[in-house]
Amino acid sequence: MVWWLIPAILGVIFVVGIALSTINDWFIENQTVNSSYGEIIRERLKDGNYKVVAGVFNRSGNCTAQQAWEGELDSDLQQAFAGERVIRIEL
């Protein structure tokens, strides 16, 4: 058996999936009393995966926190986007 295949296989299994619950948890952790809304933006990458960027904005429209993830979208996140590129969430 070729032992080097085991880490390679595990690496393939560990493909990062982007879950809506992960993004929601991030919003909860990063909102403040001045937070007004959040936005999630997706961009399809050449390899077929997505880059998703989330931001928390205050009442003045200034970004107070942001985070980016890359990977496959889970079914909940795909449904949330519903063909759109940007999702706005009231906090």
C-alpha positions in Angstrom: 0.0 0.0 0.0 1.2 3.5 -0.7 1.2 5.3 2.6 1.4 8.8 1.2 -2.1 8.3 -0.2 -3.7 8.4 3.3 -2.9 12.1 4.0 -3.8 13.0 0.4 -7.2 11.3 0.8 -7.8 12.9 4.2 -6.9 16.3 2.6 -9.5 15.7 -0.1 -12.1 14.8 2.5 -11.2 17.9 4.5 -12.4 20.2 1.7 -13.7 23.3 3.4 -17.4 23.7 3.2 -19.0 27.0 3.8 -22.1 26.5 6.0 -24.7 29.1 6.7 -24.6 28.2 10.4 -20.9 29.1 10.5 -21.6 32.5 9.0 -24.6 33.1 11.3 -22.4 32.3 14.3 -19.7 34.7 13.0 -22.4 37.5 12.8 -23.5 36.8 16.4 -19.9 37.0 17.6 -19.1 40.2 15.8 -22.1 42.3 16.2 -22.1 45.2 18.7 -24.8 47.6 20.0 -24.0 49.8 17.1 -24.4 47.1 14.5 -27.2 47.7 12.1 -26.9 45.1 9.3 -24.7 42.5 7.7 -24.0 41.5 4.2 -22.8 38.3 2.6 -21.3 38.4 -0.8 -20.4 35.4 -2.9 -18.0 35.1 -5.8 -17.5 31.9 -7.9 -13.9 30.9 -8.3 -12.3 29.3 -11.4 -12.1 25.9 -9.6 -15.9 25.9 -9.1 -15.8 26.7 -5.4 -16.9 30.0 -3.9 -15.3 32.9 -2.0 -17.8 34.2 0.5 -17.2 37.5 2.4 -19.4 38.6 5.3 -19.4 42.1 6.8 -21.0 43.8 9.8 -22.0 47.4 9.2 -23.0 50.1 11.7 -25.8 52.6 11.3 -23.5 54.9 9.4 -22.7 52.2 6.8 -19.1 51.7 8.0 -17.8 48.1 8.0 -16.9 47.2 11.6 -15.9 43.5 11.0 -15.4 41.3 8.0 -14.5 37.6 7.4 -13.9 35.6 4.2 -14.3 31.9 3.6 -13.5 29.7 0.5 -15.0 26.4 -0.4 -18.2 24.7 -1.4 -21.5 26.3 -0.4 -23.8 24.1 1.8 -27.4 23.6 0.7 -28.7 26.1 3.2 -26.3 28.8 2.0 -27.2 28.0 -1.7 -30.9 28.4 -0.8 -30.2 31.6 1.0 -28.5 33.2 -2.0 -31.3 32.0 -4.3 -29.5 33.1 -7.4 -28.4 36.5 -5.9 -24.9 37.6 -5.3 -25.5 39.6 -2.1 -27.6 38.8 1.0 -28.4 41.6 3.4 -29.2 40.6 7.0 -30.8 42.9 9.6 -29.0 42.5 12.9 
